[in-house]
């Protein structure tokens, strides 16, 4: 997501690993930019949140 900026990120460390976030591993969730240490952690978050969001709609 090229339009997301590291300086807009709400966290400084990856919620999965505790390592510093990386500019190439950002995602937008519920209007906030969240950062992760790598794209794998970002993708894991996106998968988890989409499953929770879907369950809440059902």
VENCOR-V781649 format. One record per residue. N is the residue number from 1. SS is DSSP state (h for helix, s for strand, l for the rest). NEAR is the number of other C-alpha atoms within 10 Angstrom. Layout:
# VENCOR-V781649
N:SS:NEAR
N:SS:NEAR
This chain:
# VENCOR-V781649
1:l:10
2:l:9
3:l:6
4:l:18
5:l:15
6:h:17
7:h:10
8:h:12
9:s:19
10:l:11
11:l:16
12:l:17
13:s:17
14:l:19
15:l:17
16:l:12
17:l:12
18:l:11
19:l:13
20:s:15
21:l:22
22:l:16
23:l:19
24:l:17
25:l:21
26:s:26
27:s:23
28:s:13
29:s:12
30:l:6
31:l:7
32:s:13
33:s:17
34:s:25
35:s:29
36:l:29
37:l:22
38:l:18
39:h:16
40:h:11
41:h:18
42:h:22
43:h:15
44:h:12
45:h:18
46:h:14
47:h:11
48:h:11
49:h:13
50:h:12
51:h:11
52:h:10
53:h:10
54:h:9
55:h:9
56:h:8
57:h:6
58:l:5
